[in-house]
Every structure is written in structure tokens, then in C-alpha cells.
Amino acid sequence: MDFLRPGCSPLASLIRDQISRCGPVPFPWFMEQALYHVQYGYYSRPRSRIGKEGDFYTNISTGTTFGQILAAQIVEMWSALGKPRDFKVVEQGAEDGQLADDILSAIENSLNPAIDLAYIIVEPIPAKRDEQRCRLERRFPAKIHWVTAIHDLAAINGVFISNELVDAMPVHLLEYREGCWRERYVTSSAKSFEFVDSPILLSVVAEAVRKLPVPVQTPYRTEVNLNALCWISEVSSRLQRGFVLVIDYGFSRDEYYKPDRTEGTLTCYSRHRRSFNPLDDPGSQDMTAHVDFTSLAESAEHARLHVGGYTDQHHFMVGAAESYLKQIELETNLSGLRPYHHRFLRELKTLMHPANMGMAFKYLLLGTDPKFQAPSGFKFAREPRRSLGLQPLGQGFSAEGAVSK
């Protein structure tokens, strides 16, 4: 057993009470309470989470360039759909609304005035909806809308965006020891929360485990994110025609479950300090597990979506920023490098840097039609099925100038 301090918070007391009444709880339930409890969860509490004053840095922390580039990709996807009038962008995991602000500002100020979109945020937490409204509703009253869950949406034509959403979904924790997989549950004593092993009881977990390679080293701990697989199926059910763009930390299945990754990927963050104690003071720290993009892509295909692209952020930015860089070069030749050029180039460099964000984030593109043109962010991507370890298919998505490596 691993002994960790539970703290004395109301949420810790709530969890201990559940354990005392029902016995050890599955880790996904514990993680859901720690992150999303409506009153005490990490994401429900009024605090800064992103940037210098928060717990971690992310793409949005670099400035407006990330949203500006995504806005251009959205316009390309709108064009690929034939420029429909009823075009919608749906974002889930919008946090404080900064990315929505950056995207809508870029489209409104400098991109394509012909595009008339509705921007819908899926947000179940009332406090976060209020925060998003304060930022967005006055500036974009005719464009911005909210729903509390995906099933509240009517079928749309457009784009679903998730930026660092899937890595925060509750995961099952597994351990391979003495020739078999077991699941890790959470129990408690008077002064600590503890992990305790259990046989795998759910058939869906057992099915997911059958896809995992047999570990060479033991004990071997890892995660399975079944919530992500259900989520992509639900998204597909609301996407009549269009794209899904998933941006997150993660790997293909072979990389995720490689032999030397013996402790899995589950990580916690608080005030820019990294830890590996998910049972410590629930509600006070972020928890994240990398995304198995192969399993996500397989589930998407079962839900009748098509894999259109998969790449790292470095290569995505090379393709997506190409037109901007050409424009900067042209303007510089005419009148010199301007201050906003400096800002764009500085932020782009941070987003692309291979040692930081450039290789950590991955981009998965899915769509309702295999013949759709992928946006320019996938121009220099490898063939996605090969990169993800999926079975090859016939001709599918195309990206002009795409490279197969």
C-alpha cells in the first residue's frame, strides 16, 4: 500500500464518508470528486490555474498567437465544408474563456469577414460559466452561447475543439504484477488515503486491458481512460458534418505503454510544483494523465468518424503558421519588422520549441467525411494511421503538400 496524507478538507471528509459506507472506491470516482465536485473540486474553486499566478503553464499562457493560429485553422475547416451559413464552433474545457476570446477576436479583427459563426461552450460548472460570461458575453453577445453538456446540443455543422480536456478526464489505474493485471482502488485509515489492489471487476476495463502489451518489467503501473472513449462517441453523435480537433498531451499506444514507462503518466500540479501523489489533499491540486491517442482514434472510428491527421505541435505550427510568416516577410521587406511581428514570432517560437511545448502536445483531427481537406496544420504531418499504429485504409483525408515519412 502507498500511504498519503488526505488532508482535513470538507472534500476529504466527504470521500472518507463514502469509503466508510461502501468500502474502497474506484480511482476514477476519487479523481472525479477531486477535480469536479461541484463545490470543493479543483476546477470548481475560484482560483487562478493557468500562468504565472496559477499552477501550470499551457499554450494559452504564451499569448494570443495560439488562438490566432487556431482561428485560421477554423476558417480553413469552414472552407472545406463549403462555407456553410450555419457554422458552429463548440469548445469543451474552456476554463476561463481565454481561448474563445482569442479565437473570436482573431476572426472578428483580421481573418475572414464572410464567416458568420456561433461559438458554443460546453460547461457544466456554474462558477466557471459565470467567469466565462464575464469575459465573453459583453464582447461577443451575438456569437457566444453556453450549454451544460454535449447532449444538450442539437446536431451541428462545424468544429468541436478540445484543448487539454481529455488529459483531465478521470482514469482507471492499473498495475501488472505476478502475471496479471489488477485495478487500484482508494481506501482510507484515520490519517491517510491509501491505494489498495482489486481484481478487475468491470468488463469494459478488462476489454481495454486486453489491448495492452504484456509488461516486461514488474510492477508496471499505468492508466486507461474510458471516459475519453465515451466522450468521443458522444461528440460524434452531435456532429452532423464537420471536424473534431483534439489538442492534448499524449502518445500513440506503443509509446504510451512502452516497457520503461513503469509508473504511468498520472501527474499532479500545484503552484508550478509537480508531484505524483494523487491522493494528497484532494481538491487542492490538478491531476492529469496523458492521452492514448490510438485508443481515442479507434473509438472515433467505431463512432463513424474518420482519422484525418495526427501530429505534434511543432509540425502543426510549421504548417499552420506558414502563411503568417510569408505575410510578415512581405511586410518587413516593405516597412520593416513591426512590434506585433515581434510578438507573433516570439510566441510562435515558444509554441514550437521541441524541448518544451513543441513535442509535448499532439493534435488529432477527426471528421465526418474521409474526403474533407485537412487544414494546413497537418501539411507536414506523417501519415496518421501509421503514426498511431492503426490498420491502414484506402484513400482518406488529404492535406495539400502532406509528407509521408
N, C-alpha and C positions, 0 to 999 in steps of 0.2 A: 504494500500500500504506500501511497505518497501522501504525506501529511502536510497540509497547507492551512494557513490561517483564514477563517471565513469572515472575520470582522464582526462587528456588532451592529450592523446597519439593519433598518427595517426589512430590506430585501433578504438579507442573510437569515433573519428570523422567519420570514415567510417560507424560504426554501427549507430550513430545518424543520418547520412545522409539517410541510408536505412529506418530507422523508420520514418523520416520526409516525405519520398516519399511514403511509403507503409503502414504506421501505425505500431502498435505493432507487434513484431516478435516472433515466437515460440522460446522457450528457446533452443531447440536443435540447431537451426541456430546460436543463440548467442554463445552457447558453442563451436560449430564448429569453428567459427571465432576466439574466444578467444584462442583456443588450436592449431588450424591447419591452420589459414590463412597463405598463402604461404610466406608472407613477415613479418607479425607482430605477428603471433600466438606464443603461449608459446613454442610449440615444434619446431618451425621453427627458433627461435632465437638462436644465438651462445652463450650458457651459460652452466655452469655445473648444472645438475639437480639432480644427484644421489650422495650420500655420504656426507662427512663432509662439503665440499665446495659447496654443492648443496642445494636442497630444501627438500629432504626426503631421508631416508634410505630404502633399499629393500634387497631382498635375495642376489643379486649380490654384494651388499656392504660388505657382510661378508667375501668375498674372493673367491677362486676358487673352494671350495668344492661343492657349489651348482651346478655349471656347470659340475663338475666331476661326481656327482651323476646322473644328467640328462643324461650325455653321456652314462653311464652304462645302464640306462633305455632304451635309444635309441637302443643300441646294443641288448638288450633283445627283443625289438619290431621287430628289423630286423630279429632275430632268429625266432620269432613267425610267421613271414611272409614267412619263408622258405629260408632266407638268399639270397634275390634276388640281382642280379648284378646291376639293375637299381634303386637302393635305393636312395631316396632323403629325406632330412630334409628341411622343409620350416618354417622359423620363420617370424612372423609379429609382429611389435612392438619391434624391435631390439635395439632401442635407439642408443647408441654409439658403438654397436657391441661387448661389453664385454662378454656377454653370449655366443655368437657364438665363440668367441676366446677361452673361457674356454672349451666349448664342443669339438671343433675341436682339441684343444691341448690335451685334455684327451684321445680322440680316437686315435690320432696320436702317443702319447707317451707311453700309458700304458694299453690300453684295447685290442682290437681285431684287429690285423693287416690284417685279412682277409676281413674286412668290407671296401668297397670302395664306399663312398657316395658323393653325390653332396649336397652342402648346399646353399639354396636359401633364400635370404632376400627379403621380400616384403616391399618396402619403397617408398612412393610417394613424400617425401620431399627432394628436391635436396641437401640442405645443410647437411642433416643427411646422405644421401648416400655418400657424399664426406667424412664425418667423419668416416663412417664405412669402406670405401675403404682404408683410411689412416691406419686404424688399421689392416685390414684383408688381403688386396689383395696381399701384398708382401709375407706374411707368408703362405697363402694357395691359390696360384694362380690357381691351377688346380681344386680346390673344390668349391670355393665361387663364387656365381652369384647373380645378382640382377634383380628384376622386379619391376615395379611401382605399380602394382595392381594384385590382385588374378586372375582376368580374363585374365591376360597376360600369365598365366601358362598353359602348356599342362597338361593333366591328369597324375598324378604321382602315383607311388607305394612308400609308405614311411610314414612319420610322419609330421603332422602340429603341431608346438609348438606356443602357445601364452603365454607370461609371462607378466602379468599386462598390457594387451592390452584392454580387454573388459571393465574394470573399467574406462577407459579414453574415451569411446565412448559417444557421445552426447546423453542425455536422455531427455525425456519429464517429466516435473514437474507437479504434480497433487496435488489438495487439496480437501479434503472432508469436506463440511460444509453445515449445514441446509438440510441434507438428500440427497445430490447429489455431484458427483464429478465434478470438473471444472479444466481446464488446466491453468497453469500460463504462461503468455506471458511477454515480456520485452518491456517497453516503456521508454521514456526519457523526462526530462524537461531541462531547460537551464543548470542546475548544477548537475543533477543526473540521473542515470538509476533507473528504478523502476519496480517492479512486478505489473502486472495487471491481474485479472482473466478473463477467457473467457470460454464460453461453449465449450465442446469437439466437434471439427469440423471434425476430421479425423476418418473414420470408423475403421481403424486399432488400433487407440488409444482406441476407445470405446470398441472394442473387447477385448483388453488387460485388460481394467478396469473391465470388467465383471468377470474376473478370480480372482479379488482381494476380500478379505474378507471385510465386512462392518465394518468400524471402530467403536470402542466403544467410544473412546474419540474424540472430535472435538474441534478446527480444527485439521485435520490429514493430514500431508504433506508427500509425497513420490515420487518415480520415477518409470518410465517404460522405459526400454532400448530396443527400437525396432530395433536399428542399430545392436545390438548383434544378434538378431534373423535372420536378413537378412544376416549377416556375416557368421553364421554357415551354412546356406543354400548354400552360395557361396563357402565356403570351401569344403563342401560335393561334389559339382559339379566338383571339381578338384581333388578329391581323388578317384582314381580308386580302390586302395586296400591299406589298412593301418589303421593308427590311427590318432586321434586328441587328444592332451593333452593341456588342458586349466588350467592355474595356475593364481589365482587371489584372491583378497579379495571378500568375498561374503557369502551368506547363501542359504539354501533351502527357498522355497516360504513362508512356515509357519513362519520361523524365520525372514525373511526379512520384512514381513508385520505384525509382532506381534503388539498387541494393544498399548504397551508403546513406540513404535518407532515412535512418533508423528511428528518428524521433518525430517524423512527420513534419508538418508545416504550421501547426497551430501556434500563434504568437499573440502576445498581449502588448498594448502600448498605453502609457500614461505619462504625460508631460515629457514627451520625447525620450522616455526610457523604455527599453524593450525588455520584456520578461517572458517566461514560459510557464507561469503559474496561473492557469485559467480559473482555479478555484479560489484565488486570493481576493477577498473583498469584492464580491460580485456587484456590478453596477458602477464601479469606480474606474474601470479600465476598458479599453476597446479590445475585442477579440477578433482575430482574422485567421482564416485558413485559405491557402492558395486554391485556385480553381483547377480542377481536372477538365481541361478543355475538350479532350477526346470524348469523355462521357457526356459532356454537355452537348457536343455536336451530334453524337449518336441519338440522344434523346430528342434533339431538334429534328432529326431526320425521321424518327418514329412519329413525330408530330406533324410531318409533311412539310417541314421547312428544308431548304437546300443550303448546303455549305458553300459560301461564296468567297471566303477569304479568311486567312489566318496569318498573322504576322506579329512581330514585336514592334514596340513603339518607335524605335529608331528607324526602321524601314518604313513604317507608316508615315512618319513625319517627313521623310525624304520625298515620298511621292506626293503627300498632301500639300506640302509647302512649296513645291516646285514652281507653281505659277506665281506665288507671292515673291519668291526670290528673283524670278525673272523681272517682275514689275519693279522691285527695289533696285535691281541693276539698271533698268532703263531710267528710272527717276534719278538715280545717283549720277548717271552719265550726263543728265540734263542740268541738274541743280545741286548735286552733292548729297551726301548721306544726311537724312533728316532725323530729328530726335525720335520720332515714332519708329523709324527704321532701326535705330539702335535698340530700342525696347524690344521690338519684334525679334531681332536677331539674338539678343541676349536670352530672352525667354525660350526661343526655339532651341538654342544650344543646350539649355538646361533640360528641356524635354527629351532631346535626342541623345544625351550623353550616355554612352554604353555602360559606364561604370555606375550610373545612378538609375534614372527612370527609364532610359532608352531600352534596356534589355529586361527590366523587371515587369513592365506592363505588356500585356498581349491584347490583340484586337481580333475578335471573331465576328465575321459578317455572315448573317443568315438571311434568306429571302424566300418569298413565296413562289418565285419562278426561277428556274435554273438559267433562263436566258437573259436575266437582268444584267445590265452593265455594272460592274463593281466600281465604286468611286476611286479616285486617284490615290487614296491612301494605300491601296493594295496593288499599286502599279509595279512595285518592286518586290512583292511577296513571293515566296516559294509556292509551289502547287499545294493547296491547303490539305487535301486528303493525305498526301504523302507526309506532310509535316505533322499532322495529327495522328497518323497511324491508322487511318480509316481505309476500308476496302475501296479500290479505285472504281470510278463510274465512267460513263461516257462523257461527252462534251457537256459542260455546265456553264457556270458564270464565266464572264470574260472581263479582263481589265486591260485596256489598251496598253500595249508595251509590256505586259506582265512577263516576269522572268521565272522560268522553271529551273531550279538549281538542284 
